[in-house]
Amino acid sequence: MDQFNIDKIERIKEDRERSHGFLLNRPSKTYNSFLELEKNAYSSNKLERKYKELIALGISIIQNCESCMEWHVHQAIEFDASFDEIFEAVDVGIEMGGGPATVSARFVIKVQCCPK
C-alpha cells in the first residue's frame, strides 16, 4: 500500500479520536444516547461481537463510509475475526451494494493491509 493511503487511514483514526474527545468533553444528550445505543447494539447476546462487527463492515461498504470501514475492520480483528472472515463480509457488502460497493470494498482491503 502506498504512503498516501496509509496517511489517509491514520488521519481518519486521528479525526475520529479528536472528535470523540471533543464531544465527550462537552456532554451532549444526543451523543451520549448514541454511545449507549452503540453499547447495546454491539453487546454479545445471541450474536457474538465479532459477527456484529462483520455485519457492520458490510453495511459500511454499502454506505461508503471510510471511517466506519476503518473502525469495524479493527473492531472485528479485536474480537478475533480472521482475514478470511473479513473478506467474506466484504463479499457480502459487494453483493448487497452492487458495482459501487466494489469501490468501497477496495478501501477495506487498504485498511486490512495497513500496519497498526
C-alpha positions as CSV (number, residue, x, y, z in Angstrom):
1,M,0.0,0.0,0.0
2,D,1.3,3.5,-0.8
3,Q,2.0,6.2,1.8
4,F,-1.0,8.3,0.7
5,N,-3.4,5.5,1.8
6,I,-1.5,4.8,5.0
7,D,-1.6,8.5,5.8
8,K,-5.4,8.7,4.9
9,I,-6.2,5.9,7.3
10,E,-4.2,7.4,10.0
11,R,-6.0,10.8,9.5
12,I,-9.3,9.1,9.8
13,K,-8.3,7.5,13.1
14,E,-6.9,10.8,14.4
15,D,-10.0,12.7,13.3
16,R,-12.3,10.2,15.0
17,E,-10.4,10.3,18.3
18,R,-10.3,14.1,18.3
19,S,-14.0,14.4,17.5
20,H,-14.9,11.8,20.1
21,G,-12.8,13.5,22.8
22,F,-14.4,16.9,21.9
23,L,-17.9,15.5,22.2
24,L,-17.1,13.7,25.5
25,N,-15.8,16.9,27.0
26,R,-19.0,18.8,26.0
27,P,-21.7,16.5,27.2
28,S,-24.5,16.1,24.8
29,K,-27.6,14.1,25.4
30,T,-27.7,13.1,21.7
31,Y,-24.1,11.9,21.6
32,N,-24.3,10.1,24.9
33,S,-27.6,8.5,23.7
34,F,-25.7,7.3,20.6
35,L,-22.9,5.9,22.7
36,E,-25.5,4.0,24.8
37,L,-27.2,2.7,21.6
38,E,-23.8,1.6,20.3
39,K,-23.0,-0.2,23.5
40,N,-26.3,-2.0,23.5
41,A,-26.2,-2.9,19.8
42,Y,-22.7,-4.4,20.0
43,S,-23.1,-6.3,23.3
44,S,-22.9,-10.0,22.8
45,N,-26.3,-11.7,23.1
46,K,-27.3,-14.3,20.5
47,L,-24.7,-13.0,18.1
48,E,-21.1,-12.6,19.2
49,R,-19.5,-9.2,18.9
50,K,-17.2,-10.4,16.1
51,Y,-20.2,-11.2,13.9
52,K,-21.9,-7.9,14.7
53,E,-18.7,-6.1,13.6
54,L,-18.6,-8.1,10.3
55,I,-22.2,-7.2,9.7
56,A,-21.4,-3.5,10.3
57,L,-18.4,-3.8,8.0
58,G,-20.6,-5.0,5.1
59,I,-23.1,-2.1,5.8
60,S,-20.2,0.3,5.9
61,I,-19.1,-0.8,2.4
62,I,-22.6,-0.2,1.1
63,Q,-22.7,3.3,2.8
64,N,-19.2,4.0,1.5
65,C,-18.2,5.3,5.0
66,E,-14.4,5.0,5.1
67,S,-14.3,6.0,8.8
68,C,-16.8,3.2,9.5
69,M,-14.9,0.7,7.5
70,E,-11.7,1.5,9.2
71,W,-13.3,1.2,12.7
72,H,-15.2,-2.0,12.0
73,V,-12.2,-3.8,10.4
74,H,-10.2,-3.1,13.5
75,Q,-13.0,-3.9,15.9
76,A,-13.6,-7.2,14.0
77,I,-9.9,-8.1,14.4
78,E,-10.0,-7.1,18.1
79,F,-12.9,-9.6,18.5
80,D,-11.0,-12.4,16.7
81,A,-12.2,-12.1,13.2
82,S,-9.8,-13.7,10.8
83,F,-8.6,-12.3,7.5
84,D,-10.8,-14.7,5.6
85,E,-13.9,-13.8,7.7
86,I,-13.3,-10.1,7.0
87,F,-13.1,-10.8,3.3
88,E,-16.3,-12.9,3.4
89,A,-18.0,-9.8,4.9
90,V,-16.5,-7.7,2.0
91,D,-18.0,-10.2,-0.4
92,V,-21.4,-9.8,1.1
93,G,-21.1,-6.0,1.1
94,I,-20.2,-6.1,-2.6
95,E,-23.2,-8.3,-3.4
96,M,-25.6,-6.2,-1.4
97,G,-24.2,-2.9,-2.9
98,G,-23.6,-3.9,-6.4
99,G,-20.9,-2.3,-8.5
100,P,-20.4,0.9,-6.4
101,A,-19.7,-1.3,-3.4
102,T,-16.6,-2.7,-5.1
103,V,-15.0,0.8,-4.8
104,S,-15.7,0.8,-1.0
105,A,-14.5,-2.7,-0.7
106,R,-11.1,-1.7,-2.1
107,F,-10.8,0.7,0.9
108,V,-11.4,-2.2,3.3
109,I,-8.5,-4.0,1.6
110,K,-6.3,-1.0,2.2
111,V,-7.3,-0.8,5.9
112,Q,-6.7,-4.6,6.4
113,C,-3.3,-4.2,4.8
114,C,-2.3,-1.1,6.8
115,P,0.0,-1.7,9.7
116,K,-1.4,-0.7,13.1
